[in-house]
Amino acid sequence: MTLKRSLVVLAGALALTAAGLACAVQTFDLSPQQPGRIRATPDAAAVKAVPPNFAFAEKDTITIGIVPALPPISSYATDAKTVVGFDPDLSQLVADGLGRKLKLVTLAWPDWPLALQSGKVDAVISNVTVTEERKEKFDFSTYRRDELGFYVKSNSAIKSIREPKDIAGLRIITDAGTNQEKVLLEWDKENVAHGLKPVTVQYYDDEAVRIVALQSGRADAVFSVNAVLAYQAAVQGKTRLVGTVSGGWPRTAEVAVTTRKGSGLAAPLTQLLNDLIQDGKYRQVLDRWSLDSEAVDRAATNPPGLPKT
């Protein structure tokens, strides 16, 4: 099964689950029509700040690259071709604010840097975290905190996981080769050094198997991207949040609109994002996709990023 097809199946399954549990949990609109999408009007100050010589990929349009991942960040709608979620909604606000039409270009994750550098897309809005290495080639306008979350089944006795000692002796599911795995292993190393019980790390390639492992009691918690786990908790009603950690622990990590280095587009986008924060539309989009816990108070251009490793 292709990644695209897998995501469509998952999105459809979650939508059906939501429909069946409408009285108990939150529902999300995964239709291609998106009647509830938040819209904005042109931001005169941001439009004026765009360099007159900036070469947009298409006339009167802003072309934004996006990697359809899991909802609610971005995913395929029920028609298996329209991309929906928080990042597409934010892309629409950016296009509206600049007084341009929106064109979304779907990309594979490894391809977004070349698509941006080649001019195929004007910007990338796809959960890209600011790092010092990426700042050498790209500019950033931040719009969301990069958070990882610990989730347990709804009736778990675990109330809180906030610091390393809280995971001592637990069986925790995470994703191999990721920031979350790195954080988990660092916490475990610290615990063992202090004489606490080691954590048992579990890895599952199959999402359904991971859910079964948690619900059956074979694992105590899942530690992964908070946005995705929050969405699943809201739709399925079977898990709950017991703690969050920055994706760059112990440093703060932020997700940003990514543009070509020195293109001059970052500053106007940062101004536009701050205007959207001030007028409340930014919060409306976060709330629409149950991501209000990851809100930033202010967008920034090229803030300190995660260090090179």
N, C-alpha and C positions, 0 to 999 in steps of 0.2 A: 504493500500500500504506500502511495506517495505521501510526503509530508502534507501537501495541500489537502489530499483526501482525508488523511488522518485528522487534521484540524477541523475539517468540515464535519466529520462524524462526531468528534468530541463536542463541537459547538452545538450540533443538533441534539445530541444526547443530553447535554446540559439544559438546553432549551426545553426539551420534553420533561426533564426532571422538574424544572422550574414550573412548568404548566401544571404538573401533578401536585406540586406542593405550594401552590400559589397562596394559600392561606397562611403558610408557616414561614416562607422564605421570600427573599427578594427575587424579582424576575428582571430579565434584561432583554432588550430588543435586539435580536440578531437578524432582523429582516433587512433585505437590501434597500428598502425604501427609506428607512431611518427618519420617520416623521418627527421624532423628538430631538433631532440633532440641533444643537445650539448654534445660532448664527450671529454674526456681528456686522457692523457697518464700517466703512473705510476709516482708518485712523490717519487723519491728515498729517500729524507730526511724523508718524512712522513712514508714511508714503514719501514725504519730503526728504527724509533722511536716507532713503535708498540712493546709492550712487547713480548718477545719470548714465554712467557708462557700464553699469552692470549688465552683462549679457545673459538675459533670461533664456532658458532653453526654448521657450515658445512665447510668442507675442501675447500680451495681455493675460498671461497665465503664470502661475508659479507651479513648477513641477517638483513634486516631493517624493523622494524615495522612501519606501516602507517595506519592512520584512514582516509578513504576517506570521505572528507567533501565536501564543495561546491567549484567549480572552482573559481579562478585559483590555489588555494593552492593544492588541490587534488580532483579528482572526477573519476567516471567511464567513460571510453571511450564509443564510440558508439556500441561496442560489448557487453556492460553491464558486462564486467569482468576485462578488463585491466585498471589499475589505471594510470591516466595521470595528469599532472599539474606541478607546480613549485617544490613541495617537491619530487615527483618521479624523476624529472630531476636532482635535487641536489643530490639525493641518487645515481643516476647513476654516477655523477661526483665523489662522494666519493668512490664508488666502483672502478672506473677507476683509481683514484689517488692512491688507495692502491693496485692496481694490482690484483684485485679480481673480480669474477663474482658477479652480483647483484641478490639477491633474496628478493623480497618484500613480506611481510606477512601482510595481511589486518587484522585490529583489530577493536574492538569496543572501544570507548574512555575510558570507565572505566577499560578496560583490559590491557592497555599498561604498567602500572607499574609492574604488575605481570609477563607479558610476558618478560619484560626486566630483572627483578630480577631472574627469573627462568632460564634464558639462552636460552629461545625460540628464542629470537632475540638478536643481538649484539648491536643494537642501535635503537633509535626511531627518525624518522624525520617526525614530524607531527604537526607543529605549536604549540609546547610545549613552554610555557613562563617560563622564569627563575624566581623562587620564592625561598625565604629563606627556606620555609618548604620543598620544593622538593630537595633543595641542601643537606638536611640531608641524603637523600637516593640515590641521583643521581649526576652525574657530567654533566656539560654542556659546549658546544662549540657554541657560538652565531653565527647566520648567517643572521638575519633579524630583523628590528625594528617591534615591535608590535604596530600597529597604528589603531586607530578608525577614521572613517570619517563621516563628515556631507555631505549629498547629497540632492540636491533639483532638481525639474524638470527643464529641460533645459531653459525654458522661465521664470523662477521665478525671482522676483525682488530682492531676497536675493543675495547679492554679497559675503558676508564673514561671517563665524562663527568661531571666534578664541578664544573667552573668554566668561565667564559666562554671561555678560550683553547682548551678542549677541543673546541669546536664550530667553530673557524675552518676555513673551506673546505669544511665538510660540507654534504650535502644532507639536510635534516631535514623530516619530515612533522609538521605540527601542525594545530590546529583554529582556524579563523578566529574572531576576536572573543572570545577566551578569555584566562584568566590565563596559560595556557601560551604562547600567542602573544606576549603582552606580555613575559613573561620572556625568551623566545627573541630577540625584537627588541631588548630592552635589552642582552642579552649581545652580540649582533651589533654594536650601536652602540658598545659599549665596546671590542670587538675592533678595529673599523675605526679608532677613535680612536688605537689603539696600533699601527697599521700592519699588523694581521693580516688574513688573507683573509676576505672576507665569507661569511656562511652563505647557502645557497640554500634558501629556505623553500618547501615544497610543501604544497598543500591538496587534499584529496580528500573529496567528499561521500559517496562509496560506500566502505564498509568493505572490501569484497572487493577493490576496485581499490587501496586503500591497502596491503593485505597483499601483493598481487602486486607493487606498486612496490618494496616493501622486499625481498621474496624474490628478485626478478629483478635487483636491484642498481641500479635506477634511483634509489633513495634509500639513504642510509646509516643512518638511524635514524628512529624515531618518538618524538615527545615529547608526552605526553598524561597523562591521569589515571592515576596509578600503579595504583590498585585494579583498573581495567578491564584495563590492559595486563598486569598480573601474572596475572590470571585467564586471559587468552588464552594467555599463555606457559605456564601450568601445564597447560592443557587441550590445546593444540595442539603444544607442544614444539618450536616453530620459532623462537622468539625468546628473548632473555635480557636481563636487566636489567644496565645498565652505570652507572647513577647515578640518584639522586633529588634533588629540589629541593623546598623548601616551596612550596605553592601561592600563598603570599603573598610570595615572594622579593622583597627580602632579609629580610622579616619572617616570623615563624612564623605559620602559619595552622592553625586547628583547626576541626573539624566538631562540631556540638553538637545536642542535643535542644533544640528551640525551643518556647517557651511564651509566652503573653500577658504583656506588660509589667506587672509589679506584681501578677500573679495569686497569687503565693506558692507556685507549684508548682515553680519552678526549684530552690530550696534542697533540698526533699525528693528531687528527682530526682538532684541532684548527690550527695547522701548515699547514695542507692541505688546509683548508678554506682560510687562508691568502695567500697562494700561488695561489689559484684560483682567489682571489680578485685581486692580483697583475697582473696576466697574462690576465685578462679580461673575462675569461670564466664565472665567477660568474655574472658579469654584463649582459652577453649575455643571461643567463637563466632568470634573472630578467626581462630584456626587452622582452623576448619571451612571458612572461605571464603578461606584463603590471604592474610590481611591482617595477619599478626602484625607486619610491619615498621612498621605505622602505629599501633601501640598507644600509648596515653598511660599514664604512670605514675600519674597522679591526675587525676580530673575536677575542673573548676573552674566556678564560677558567674560568668558575665559577665566573663571575662578580657579584656585588651586585644584588640581586634579589628583587622582590616585597616582602614587609615585611609580616610577619604573621599577621593574623587578628583575 
